[in-house]
Structure formats: C-alpha cells, structure tokens
Amino acid sequence: MNTADNSDLIELERRAFMTTSNAMHVWAAYSLARVVKAPVPDWVLTYLDLCARRLFAFTSAQDANDAEDHEFAKTVASAFMLNSKGAGTAASKYFGAKWLEYGMSVHIKVRANTKPDFAIVEVASEANVSTSTVRRAWNTYKKAYPNGDLTALKAIIS
C-alpha cells in the first residue's frame, strides 16, 4: 500500500468519524498513521487534546480511588468519547458497522444505472436486512461521501 492509499484510508476514517461521531474512527486513523510512519493528522491531535482535558477534568472532580470501578470506566469512556447511545459500545459499533458496506453497495449499483430505490431493495435482499436499514446506511454514506468519491474505498476493496 503506498502513501496515497494510506492518506485515503485516513481520510476515510475522518469522514466516517465526522458522519457517525464514533471515536473508534479517530483511533483507527491514529493507529494507521503511526504504523505507516505518517504524520498524525491535526484532527486526530485535536481529538486527543480534547480527551486529555476531559480526562483531567473528570479525575480532578472525583478521585479515581473513590469511584466504583464501573463508574470510573464509564467516566474514562466518556472522556475519550467512547460512550455510545443505544445498544452496544463504540467498539462493537465500529467493528460491526455495516453502513459503509451497504452504502458502498448501493453506490456501485447506482453508478451502474440502477435507480437508488431499486438499488436499496436489491442490497437489502442480498444482505438479508430491511430496506429501511439499507436506506439509513445509504443516507449516512451520502453524507460522508457527497460526491460519491470512492478513492479511499478502492484501497480497501483492492
């Protein structure tokens, strides 16, 4: 994988973070940058700065030794913005995120001249999920990739 591919993957994580607010995308970008010895992007450093400030604010407000382990874990997760709404954790949602897969599948069908509504139905049928699940994924995908830019995705699927 060349440097351009690495930049594309980091950009993929940035867009996914901006779209979903799942901090696991920040950690993935940070990890990738470190592994390939690329500069850590400013948006990742801004996130880490914010986490550090939040962690110090939480721990100064309540000494960690006085907190219940579970409550302290929730506090730390909150400091790193790894708490999540609804069922599951930020990590389980990151590794189980299907919106990108479904959205990319719809995008590919639309590029092949299938109308979006028909593409959504086809992808839902192929994935054995509801059309509303694929429609939500498609809307999230369009928000992350408004121009249908597949540059970053090509590195993943090739």
Residue pairs with C-beta under 8 A, 6 or more apart in sequence:
1 9
1 36
1 155
3 36
3 38
5 155
6 32
6 33
6 36
6 38
7 38
8 151
8 152
8 154
8 155
9 32
9 152
9 155
9 156
10 29
10 32
10 33
10 38
10 41
11 152
12 152
12 153
12 155
12 156
13 25
13 26
13 28
13 29
13 32
14 25
14 29
14 41
14 43
15 144
15 145
15 152
16 22
16 25
16 97
16 100
16 144
17 23
17 25
17 26
17 29
17 43
18 144
19 140
19 143
19 144
20 93
20 97
20 99
20 140
21 81
22 84
22 90
22 93
22 94
22 97
23 47
23 80
23 81
23 82
23 90
24 82
24 90
24 91
24 93
24 94
24 95
25 94
26 43
26 44
26 47
28 94
29 41
29 44
30 40
30 44
30 48
32 38
33 39
33 40
33 41
33 44
34 40
47 81
50 81
51 79
51 80
51 81
54 78
54 79
54 80
54 81
55 76
55 79
55 80
57 79
58 75
58 76
58 78
58 79
59 75
62 75
64 72
67 75
74 83
77 83
77 90
81 90
82 89
82 90
82 91
83 90
84 90
84 93
88 96
98 127
98 129
98 133
98 137
99 136
99 137
99 140
99 141
100 137
100 141
100 144
100 153
101 127
101 137
102 123
102 127
102 129
102 133
102 134
102 137
102 138
102 141
103 137
103 138
103 140
103 141
103 142
103 144
103 145
104 141
104 150
104 153
104 157
105 119
105 123
105 126
105 127
106 116
106 119
106 120
106 123
106 134
106 137
106 138
106 141
107 138
107 141
107 145
107 148
107 150
109 118
109 119
109 122
109 123
110 116
110 119
111 148
114 122
116 138
120 131
120 134
120 135
120 138
121 131
123 134
124 130
124 131
124 133
124 134
127 134
